[in-house]
Amino acid sequence: MTKAGKTGAPPWARLTWYDSEAIYMELPVVGHPPIIQKFLWTDAGLNKALKLMKVEYDAAGPHRERNGWSLDHPIIKREVRGKPAPVATKESRSIARSILKKLGMI
């Protein structure tokens, strides 16, 4: 039996969150507690955070081979070639809306 991972995020993913004043990113440090980077809640701050995410991604190396991350993962549902995509009906939309309301998402 194979083990389930703690998360579906790939190994190069970094924990990122925000509040009303800033965007924060946790960066691991070998042998020490992680560093928390703070970026101002502006266009420039968001741009810096995204650039740092790209640097982390690029530093991870050849992603498909080394990290085991595959776009063709068996759990990811994909449209079967030759079959039409599912069509949303009025009924399915109302069911989805009621579920989202129960979850407090809308």
N, C-alpha and C positions, 0 to 999 in steps of 0.2 A: 504494500500500500504506500502510495506517495504522500508526502506531507503537504498540507496546505500552507501557503505563505501567509505572513502576517498582513500583507497588503497586496493590492494589485499593481501598485506603483513600481516602475522599473528601478533598478539600483541607483541610477544617477538622479532620481527625483529628489527634490529638496522640499522640506516642510516650509510652506509660505502662508502667511496670514496677514490680515490688515485690521486696522481700527479707524476711527474717525480722523486720526492725524498722520498715520504712516503705514507703510507696507514693511513687513518684517520677513526675513528669510533666515532659517537655521542652517548653518554650514558645519559639517562634522570636522573635528580636528583629532588626528590620531593621538591617543594617550592623554587627551585633555577634554574638558567639557566643550560642547559645541559653541560656536560663535554665532551671535544673533546680529545680522546686518539690518540696519534701519534705513529706509528710503522715504523721503518726504512724499506726501500724497499730492504730487504734481505730475505733469507730463514728463518732466525730466527725471523725477524719482522712479516712476513706472518704467521709463526707458532704461534706467540703470539696472533695475531689478530684472527686467527681461534679458538684458545683455549678460548679467551674471548667470542667469539660468542657462543661457546658450553656452557660456564658457564652461559651466559644470557639465553640460551635455557633451560638448566637444572633448572635454578631458576624459570622459568615460571610455573613449576608444571606439573600436568597431562594435556597435551596439548589437546587431543581430547575432554575431558570433560569440562574443565574450560574455555578454550579460544574459543570454538566453531569452531575450525579449523577441517575440516574433509577431508580426502583424497577422499571421495566419493561425493564431491561437485557437484551439478547438472550441473554447467557450464563447468566443466572439461570434455572434450570429451574423451571417452574411446572406445576402440575397442569392438564391440558387439561380444559376444561369439558365435561361430558357423558360423560367417560371415568372409570372407577373408578380410585381411587388404587392404586398397587402394594401388594401384600400381602406382608408378610415371612413367609417359610416357614421351617420348621425347618432346611432345607438352607442357605438364604441367611443365616440367623443364624449357623450354624456357620462358614460361609465368612468372614463379617464378623468373627467372634470370632478366627479363626485369623490374619487379616490384622492385627487390632489387637494380638494377642500378638506377632507378628513385629516390629511397629513399637514394641513395648515400652509400649504405651498401657494395657494391662491386665495 
